[in-house]
Amino acid sequence: MKDGETRTYTIPLRREYLKTPKWRRAEKAVSTLRSFVERHSKIEEIKIGRWVNESIWKRGAKNPPSRVRVDVKRVADSVTVELSELPRKAKTKEIPEKIEEKPKTEVKSKPKETKKVE
């Protein structure tokens, strides 16, 4: 892969995660994804995006998806992997707007008058 190049892959996960215990299937799916991208991009440093990870773990550790469609982009000496079609949540969370907090004006309270008992 050349620097800045983007490729789209559909990665089959089921074939590999069926070889592991049920409670470790999502872990195996992530490692399968990593090895697939490493094999096809010929680069060892791989960064898996938040939404790919969430899509694999969405249904729990025992039931990951059978395949995942991802975009693989090379940046310098590393590769980033992100979901091909981002969910609606991702699109809304991509650009968070910072709201400036206005300093609160303090309301001065009147000192309480105490009655003197004689």
C-alpha positions as CSV (number, residue, x, y, z in Angstrom):
1,M,0.0,0.0,0.0
2,K,1.1,3.5,-0.8
3,D,1.0,6.3,1.7
4,G,-2.5,7.9,1.9
5,E,-4.1,5.0,0.0
6,T,-7.5,3.7,1.2
7,R,-8.9,0.2,0.5
8,T,-12.2,-1.4,1.4
9,Y,-12.2,-5.0,2.6
10,T,-14.9,-7.4,3.8
11,I,-13.2,-9.4,6.4
12,P,-14.6,-12.9,7.3
13,L,-14.4,-13.5,11.0
14,R,-16.5,-16.6,11.6
15,R,-14.0,-19.1,10.2
16,E,-11.5,-18.2,12.9
17,Y,-13.6,-17.4,15.9
18,L,-15.4,-20.8,15.7
19,K,-12.1,-22.4,16.7
20,T,-12.1,-20.7,20.1
21,P,-14.2,-21.1,23.2
22,K,-17.5,-19.2,23.1
23,W,-16.5,-16.7,25.8
24,R,-13.4,-15.6,23.8
25,R,-15.0,-15.2,20.4
26,A,-15.0,-11.4,20.2
27,E,-11.3,-11.3,21.3
28,K,-10.5,-13.8,18.5
29,A,-12.5,-11.7,16.0
30,V,-10.4,-8.6,16.8
31,S,-7.1,-10.6,16.5
32,T,-8.4,-12.1,13.2
33,L,-9.2,-8.6,11.9
34,R,-5.7,-7.4,12.9
35,S,-3.9,-10.3,11.2
36,F,-6.0,-9.9,8.0
37,V,-5.1,-6.2,7.8
38,E,-1.5,-7.0,8.6
39,R,-1.3,-9.6,5.8
40,H,-3.0,-7.4,3.2
41,S,-1.3,-4.1,4.0
42,K,2.2,-5.6,4.8
43,I,2.5,-3.2,7.8
44,E,2.7,-4.4,11.4
45,E,1.5,-1.2,13.2
46,I,-2.3,-1.3,13.0
47,K,-4.8,1.0,14.8
48,I,-8.3,-0.3,15.0
49,G,-10.9,2.4,15.1
50,R,-13.5,2.9,17.9
51,W,-16.5,2.0,15.7
52,V,-15.0,-1.2,14.3
53,N,-14.3,-2.3,17.9
54,E,-17.8,-1.4,19.1
55,S,-19.4,-3.2,16.2
56,I,-17.5,-6.4,17.0
57,W,-18.3,-6.2,20.8
58,K,-21.8,-4.8,20.3
59,R,-23.5,-8.2,20.8
60,G,-21.2,-9.3,23.6
61,A,-18.1,-11.6,23.7
62,K,-19.9,-14.7,22.7
63,N,-21.6,-13.6,19.5
64,P,-19.5,-11.3,17.3
65,P,-20.6,-10.6,13.6
66,S,-19.6,-13.1,11.0
67,R,-18.0,-10.5,8.7
68,V,-17.1,-6.8,8.9
69,R,-16.7,-4.3,6.1
70,V,-13.9,-1.9,6.8
71,D,-11.9,0.9,5.2
72,V,-8.1,0.5,5.6
73,K,-6.1,3.7,5.3
74,R,-2.3,4.0,5.4
75,V,-0.9,6.9,7.2
76,A,2.9,7.2,7.3
77,D,4.2,3.9,8.9
78,S,0.9,2.8,10.4
79,V,-2.5,1.7,9.2
80,T,-5.9,2.8,10.5
81,V,-9.0,0.6,10.3
82,E,-12.5,2.1,10.4
83,L,-16.0,0.9,9.6
84,S,-16.9,1.4,6.0
85,E,-20.3,2.7,6.8
86,L,-20.3,4.7,10.1
87,P,-23.4,4.4,12.2
88,R,-25.6,7.5,12.9
89,K,-24.1,7.9,16.3
90,A,-20.6,8.2,14.9
91,K,-21.7,11.0,12.5
92,T,-23.2,13.0,15.3
93,K,-20.3,12.4,17.7
94,E,-17.6,13.2,15.1
95,I,-17.9,17.0,15.5
96,P,-18.6,17.8,19.2
97,E,-19.3,21.5,19.7
98,K,-17.7,23.1,22.7
99,I,-20.1,25.3,24.6
100,E,-18.4,28.0,26.6
101,E,-19.6,28.2,30.2
102,K,-20.6,31.7,31.3
103,P,-19.4,32.5,34.8
104,K,-22.3,32.6,37.2
105,T,-23.1,35.8,38.9
106,E,-23.2,35.4,42.6
107,V,-26.2,36.7,44.4
108,K,-25.3,38.4,47.6
109,S,-27.5,37.3,50.4
110,K,-28.5,39.7,53.1
111,P,-27.0,38.8,56.5
112,K,-29.6,37.4,58.8
113,E,-30.7,39.4,61.7
114,T,-30.7,37.7,65.0
115,K,-33.1,38.7,67.8
116,K,-31.4,39.3,71.1
117,V,-33.1,37.7,74.0
118,E,-32.9,39.8,77.1
